[in-house]
């Protein structure tokens, strides 16, 4: 029996962990393999987002349908993010991850230049779409693709050749993705080996409570919030959902990048029966405005910093954390370590010392694994739920076991 891809990824994950423990710092020699894998994934992300989003908007046709799709998508994102932050706060308040931890030396933290909410909105609109594509500014690419796709739909028959080009481009990028995806087990092995070799068990143990709090909160959010939404709103078995999202989740766990896992997420959406017009719309948006794992971590991180500095946060301060974390998660770059930068905004909102970030920075890679995995589960649940609400979910494909999927690549 040939192993499925997700089986190979799991083997690579476990083997990489033990290889890192055994090799220690020498595991760094394996990192270039993982770096090449990430580069190949990021190579296809921008053209894939551009082509699928434009195609999704054009396929929607009626601007009213696009508006309905957008409203449902954004409402789902904001609602699940709110639940994520609240769950993070509850778990952190119970575990109190910073209690009993020695502060040690504090490194200097560079404070980011504050950006007003209005300026954030202005910055979403690109001055030059080519520059946005070259720099990989996902939010600006999304805005351009939405506007361009809308104009293309209004152009009718005259715009058909251009629409056909982007439709063909999307298909080519899917085939390109299939080639890169076959590298996943090797890339995952190398990245996990490097991570476990660099940090090791001795470094993880002192920060165990923070890691445990983040992990527990993420698991609760994934198991209850997402499966609840899939069951109640999507009217779909959570078991099918979890099995088919396992591939992108494992890639996100090892790469700490939802953008790197994007091709796998698109593949999972097809396996879940989500229509292309829905996944082509929701998933590119999810990369920048659906950061549940990041938002959840910010609430846990804030409680952790409050603990190590002996600060008791009031109910109003924790409510401020909820509001700030939800807003800060919108537009967070889908890159490794992006959540660490956004944590500064949350700490500043309740007057906590930014120096506390230096303490968690050393294990941020570990925490980022949980955050990214949560984000990917959220992205996939959004596509499924919105497709169900839009009556664009092929329930025959959704209910089909992964091993019986038609056209499934045995690799």
N, C-alpha and C positions, 0 to 999 in steps of 0.2 A: 504493500500500500504506500502510495506516494504521500509525503507530508505536505499539508497545506502551508501556505505562506505564513499564517499566524503561528503555526506550530514551530516553524523554523525560526521565527522572530523570538518566540519564548525560549527556545533552546539557546539562541544567540545571547539573549538577555541573561539567563542563568549562567551560561558558560563564561560570559564576559565578567560577571560579578566575581566569580571564583578566580578567574584568571588575574583580575586586578588585585585581589587579596594576596594571591601567591606571588605575583611579580612585583607588587609595590610600585615604587616610582618608575621602574623599568617599563611599566604598562604605558607610559607616555609615548613609547615608540610605536604603539598601535594607533595613537590618536590621529595621525594623518589619514588613515583609512576612513575613520569616522568623519573627518573634515571633508574629504572628497565626497562622501555620501551626502553630507549636508549641502555642500556646494551644488551638487547635481540636483538636489531637491529644490533649492532656492533658485536655481537656473530656470526651472520651468514654472515657478509660482507666478511671476508677473504676467507672462503671456497667457497662462492658464486662467488667472483671475480676469484679465481684460477680455479674453474671448468668450468665456463662459457667462460673464455678467452681461456683456452686450447681447449675446445670443439669448440669454434669459429674458432680458427686457423686450427684445424684438419678438420673441415667441409669445410673450404675454399679450402683445397686440394692443388691446384696449387699455388706454391710460388709467381707466377706473380700476382695472384688474391689478395694474402695477401699484396703484395707491393702496388698494385693499391688502395686497401682499406685503407692502412695506409697513403698513400700520400694524398688522398682526405680528410681523417679524420683530419690530422694535418693541412692542408691548411685551412680547415673550422674553426678549433679551433683558429688559429692565426688571421684569417681575422675578425671573430666576436669579438675577444678580442680587436683588434685594434679599431674597431668601438665603443666598450664599453668604452674604455679609452677616446676617443675623445668626445663622448657624455657626459661623466662625467665632462670633462674639460669645455665644452661649458656651461652646466647647472651651474656648480660652478662659472664660470666667470660672469654669468648673475645674480645669486642669491647672490654671495659674502657671503657665510655662516658665516664667522668669523667676519664680520664688526659689531662693536658695542658690542662685547662680552667681558666681563671683564676677564682678564687673571687669576687672583687669584694666589694661591700658586701652584708651580710646583713641582711635585714629581720627584724623581730620576728615570731615565730610564736605564735599563741594556742593553747595546748595544750588539747585537749578533755578534759572530765572523764571519768576512767576509769570504765567500767561493767563490773561483774563478769559472767562468763558466766551465772550464775544470774539476775542482774537482767535480762539480755538476754532470757532465757526468759520471765521474769515480764512484761516489757514487751510481749511478743508478744500477750498477752491484753488486749483492749480493755476499758476501764471503760465506755465508751459507744460503741457501734458507729456512731452518727450522727456523733460527733466524729471517729472514725477515718476515716469516709467524707469528712467535710468537710475534714480536714487532708491527705487523700490518703496516710495511713499504710498502705502496701501490705501490710506484714507482718501488721498487725492486721486488715485487711480480709480477708486470706486465712484467718486463723484463724477469724474470725467466719463467713465463707462456708462453710468446712469443717464447722464445728459446726452451723450452720443447715441446710446441705444434708443432713448426716447425720440430723438430727432430722426434716427434711422427708421423707426416704426412709422412716424408721421410722413416720411418721404414716400411710402408706398412702393409701387413698382419700380420707381426710379432708384430707390435705395436697395433694391433686391440684390444686385451684384455685390455690393459692399456687405450686405447681411450674409450672403452666401459665403463670402470670403471668411468672415469671422466664425461662421458655423463650421466651415472646413478647417479653420485654424484650431478651433476647439477640439475637433476630432483628432487632428494631428497631435495636439498636445496630450490628449488622453493616451494615444499610442506611445508617445514619448514617455509618459508617466509609467506605463507598463514596463518599459525597459529599465527605468531607474528603480522602480519598486523591487525588482529582482535582486537589487543590491542590499536591500534592507537588513537581512539577517547578519551580514558581514559588517555593515555600518553600525548596527545596534551593538554587536559584540565588541567592536573597537571602542565605542563611546562609553559603554558601561564599564569596560575594563579600565579605561583611563580614569573614570569618575571614582570607582571603588579603590583603585590603586593610589589615587591622589589623597583621598580623605581617609580611607581605612576605618576600621571599627573603633580604634582608640580615639579618633577625633569626633566621631559621631556620638559616642556615649554621653559626654558632658552636655550636649545640646539635645539629648534624647527627648526631653519633655516638649520642646518647641517642635521638633520633627513629628513627634507623636500627635500633638494637638492639631498640626496642619493636616497630617495624614487622616486622622479620625474625622475631622470636619469635612474634608474632601470626600471621604467614603460615604458619610451620611448624606451629603448633598447629592452625590451621584446616585446612590441607592434609593433615596426617598424622593428627592425633588424631581430628578429626571425620569426615574421609572414611574413615578406618580403622574407626571405630565404625559408620558408616552401611553400609559394605561388609560387615564381619564380623558385627555384631550385627543390623543392620537388613536385611541381605541385599538391598541396594538399590544401584543405580548412583550413585556420588558425583556424576556429571555432572548427572543429573536433580536431585539435591539442591542443588547449587550454583546451577544456573540458576533454580530456583524460589525460592531464598532471596535472590536478588540484590536484589529490590525492598526488603524490610525492611532489608537490609544497607546499601544506599545511603542510605536514610532515616536510619538510625542513624549513618552516617558523617557526615552533614551536621548532624544535630540533637544528636549526642552524648547521646542519651537512648533507652534501650531501651524505656522507657515510651511515648515518643512514637511509636516504631516498632511498638508492640504491635498496632494494627489491621492493619498490613501482615503481621506475623508470623502472625496468625490466618488471614489470607488465604492465606499460603504453606502453612500446615499443611493447609488444604483441598486445595490443589493437589498436595500430597505424598501425599494419600490417608489422612491421619491421622484417625481417628475423633474425633468431637466430644467424646466422653466423656473421651478421652485428652488432647487439646489443651486442653480446658476445665479440665483438672486440672493438667497439667504447666506450661503457659505462665504462668499467674498466679504459681505458685510460683517459676518460673525468674526472674521479675523481681527477686526479692530474695535467692535462695539459689543462683543459678547465675551467678556473676560471674567467669568464667574470665579475661576480658580484664583485669579489675581486679586479680585475684590475680597474674596474670602481670606486670603493670606494677609491682606492689609489689616483686617480687623484682628486676626490672631497676632500679627506682628506688633500692632499698637498696644495690645494688652501685655505682650511680652516685654516691650520697652518700658511700659508703665510699672511692671513688676520689678524689673532690675533697678529702677530708680526710686522705688518705694512710693509711687504715686497712685492714689486711689481715684479712679475715674468715676465721676458722677453719672447718673442716668442721662442727663442732658449731653454730657460729653460723649458718651457712647452712642447717643442718637446722632450726634454730629459726625462720629466716625462712620456710621451707616450711610449718611447722606454723602459725605466726601468720598468714601470708598466706591459707592455706586457711580458717582460722576467721574471720579478719577479713572475708573476702569474703562470708560468709554474713550476710545482712541489710544489706549495703551498699545505701544508697538508690539507686534507678535514676534518678539525676538527674545533670545535667552537673556534673563536678568532685567527685563523691562519692568517687572513688578517691584523690584528693589528701588528703582527711581521714583515710581509713583508713591511708594511708602512715605517719602518725604512730605508729600502734600497732606497725607492723613495725619502724620505726627504733628505737623505745624498747625493743623486745624484745631487740635486740642492742647497745644502748648507743650508737647513732649519734646525732650532733647533729640535733635537729629543725630547726635553722636551714637545713639543706640543702634543706628543702622550698621555701624561698623562691626558690631558684635555678630549680627546675623549674616553679614556679607560673606563670611568664610564658608558658610554652609548653604548659601543661596542656591547653588547648583542643585543640591539635594531637594530643597523646598520647591524649586522651579519644576522639578520632575512631577511633583504632585499637582502643582498649579496648572501646568500645561495639559496633563492628562485630563483634569477636570474640565478645562476649556474645550477640549476635543469632544468629550462626551456631551457637553452642552451644545456645541455646534451641530452635532448629528441629531440630537433630540429636537433642536429647533427646526431643522429641515423636515423631519418626520411629522412633527406636530403641525407646522404651518401647512404642509402638503395635505394633511388630513383635514384641516379646517377649510382648505381651499378645494377639497374634493379632487385632489390631484395625487392621490396615493394609490398605487397599484397594490391592493391588499393581497392579491395572489402571490406576487413576488415577495411582499413583506413577510408572509407566513411561510414561505418556502425555506426549508433548512439550508444552511450555508453550504453543506456538502453536496446538495442537489441542485445548486444554482446552475442554470443553463449558461453555457459559455464560460464557466469558471475556469480560470487558469490554474492548472494543477500545481504550478510553482508556488 
